[in-house]
Amino acid sequence: MAHVRLFRHYLHVPFLILGLLDFLALVLALYLAVFFRYFGDPAMLAEYWTYVLPSAVAFGLVNLVVMVALAVHQAKLEEGLTGMMLRTIMTLILSLPLSYVLAFLLPDYFWYLGGEGVVTSASVFGFLMLGIVRSLFFRLIGANRFRRRVLMLGAGQRAYQMEQELQSPMNRKGFVLVGFLPANEDSVQVDEDRLCRQQKGEDLPALVDRLRIDEIVIAVDDRRHGGLPMEGLLECRMRGVRIIEGASFYERETRKVALEMITSGWLVFSEGFSLSAISRWSKRLIDLSASLVLLALTWPLMLLTVIAIKLEDGLKAPVLYSQERVGLNGRIFRVHKFRSMGTDAEKGGAVWAQKDDDRITRVGRVIRKVRIDELPQIFNVLKGEMAFVGPRPERPFFVDQLSASIPFYSERHRVKPGLTGWAQLCFAYADSEEDTREKLRYDLYYIKNQSLLLDILTMVQTVEVVLFKKGAQ
C-alpha cells in the first residue's frame, strides 16, 4: 500500500486503517462497560446510545493519542505483535487518569468516564478486543504490507556483511530488501542476482519509483572515494524516500550496534547516549521499587538456597561469594552472589566460566540455571552500586584484557551495571572473547537507547530468561 500526504506529512495507509480500527474497538469497549454497569438491557442501550457516544469517543481518542506517543503501531515492525500488545497495556494504564481528568473537567459531556469502574472495565474489554482486531487485521492484510521496501546503495564487503547479519531469524524483519545498487566499490561481493540493474537512461529516482522503494540504505565501503549520487539521493529524499546510514539501519533492525561499522565520530553525532534528570530519578525509583518487590517475592527461595548449600558443603562452608567488579565510570565495587562453585574454584587464577564447568557444584548447577545465584545482587541495587537493568558487571582482570582488544568496550561503563540487561535477553551466556564482543553490541545499543520503556520491557522479558533458561549456564 502507498503512503498518503496529510498535513505535510507522509503516512502509511495500513497504519491509518489500523488506527481507525483500534479507535472503533475502544469505542465499542466503553459501550460494553457502560452496558454492563448501567443498562443490562440491549433495547435500553439502543434507545440512549447517543448519551454514551461523547464518553466513548473521548475514551477512544485519549487512548489513541497515547498509542501514538508510545509508538504502539510502529512496534509491530520492531517488536512483533507481543511487543505491540505490551505497549498497549502501558497505553491503557496511562490513559486511565487522563480519562478521569476529562470526566472531572467536563462532567456534562463525559460523565460516563467518571462512573465507578467504567473506565477500568473498558480498558480490560479494550485490550481483549484490540488483540482480536489486530490479529485478524494482520492475517488478512499480510505481513509484507507493513514492511518497508529497502534498496541498499552499495554492493561491496560492507553490504555483503549486512545482508548476512540481517538474514538472522533473531532480527525484526521490518523490511523487504529489494536488492543492491553498486556504488564505488572495487569489487561486487553480493550475489549477481541480488543486484538492481538500471535501465538505459534511468537515474536513481526513476529506479526508486519503478521498484517502489521506501528507504535507501547507504552501505558503501569507503565514502572517501566519492561516487555517491548525491543529486539523485537528494531528489529521492525530497520525494519522501527515507535515506539512512548503514550503521543506523543495522542498529534499528538488529537492536544492536555494529562495532565494525562505527567510529568515534558516529558515536559523537548519532542520537542517543543521554538521559534527562527526570528520567534518571525515575529510573532510580523503578530500581528501588523493583528490587524491593523482587526481594519480597524471592526471600523464601534465598533461604532454601542457603540451606541447600550448607547441606551439600557443610555448615562451615561459605554461602556467599564476593567478587570485585567494574561499575559506573570504572569504579570498583564488590558484587555478591550465592556460591555456585567449589571453594577452590579459582585457585589457579581467574578464568572464563565454561559450559558444563566441572567446578560448579550440584546446587550451583540448579541455581545458575534459574538465576537464583544472582539474587543477592538485589542489595547492590538497593545500595546504588548497580541498577536493575544495565550491562552485566565484569571483573577488573577481564575488563583490562577486553578493553585492549575490543573497540569501545570501556563505553559500557558509562551507565550503572545491571541485575539483568538487554544483552542477557538477546544473547546466550558469554564464555569467550568473541561472545563478549557480540554482547557488547547489545550493551551499546542499550546505552545509546536507554529509556524507562526499554527498562520496563527488559524487566518483563527477563521472566522468559528465567522460565526458559535462555542464556543461563
Sequence and secondary structure as in RCSB ss.txt:
>XXXX:A:sequence
MAHVRLFRHYLHVPFLILGLLDFLALVLALYLAVFFRYFGDPAMLAEYWTYVLPSAVAFGLVNLVVMVALAVHQA
KLEEGLTGMMLRTIMTLILSLPLSYVLAFLLPDYFWYLGGEGVVTSASVFGFLMLGIVRSLFFRLIGANRFRRRV
LMLGAGQRAYQMEQELQSPMNRKGFVLVGFLPANEDSVQVDEDRLCRQQKGEDLPALVDRLRIDEIVIAVDDRRH
GGLPMEGLLECRMRGVRIIEGASFYERETRKVALEMITSGWLVFSEGFSLSAISRWSKRLIDLSASLVLLALTWP
LMLLTVIAIKLEDGLKAPVLYSQERVGLNGRIFRVHKFRSMGTDAEKGGAVWAQKDDDRITRVGRVIRKVRIDEL
PQIFNVLKGEMAFVGPRPERPFFVDQLSASIPFYSERHRVKPGLTGWAQLCFAYADSEEDTREKLRYDLYYIKNQ
SLLLDILTMVQTVEVVLFKKGAQ
>XXXX:A:secstr
  EEEETTEEEEHHHHHHHHHHHHHHHHHHHHHHIIIII  HHHHHHHHHHHHHHHHHHHHHHHHHHHHTTTTTH
HHHHHHHHHHHHHHHHHHHHHHHHHHHHHH HHHHGGGGSTTHHHHHHHHHHHHHHHHHHHHHHHH GGGGSEEE
EEE  SHHHHHHHHHHTSTTS   EEEEEEE  S SS  S GGGB    TT  HHHHHHHHT SEEEE  S GGG
    HHHHHHHHHTT EEEEHHHHHHHHHSS  TTT  HHHHHHSS     HHHHHHHHHHHHHHHHHHHHHHHH
HHHHHHHHHHHHH TTS SEEEEEEE GGG EEEEEEE  B TTTTTT      TT TTB HHHHHHHHTTGGGG
GGHHHHHHTSSEEES     HHHHHHHHHHSTTGGGGGGS  EEE HHHHHS    SHHHHHHHHHHHHHHHHH 
 HHHHHHHHHHHHHHHHHTTT  
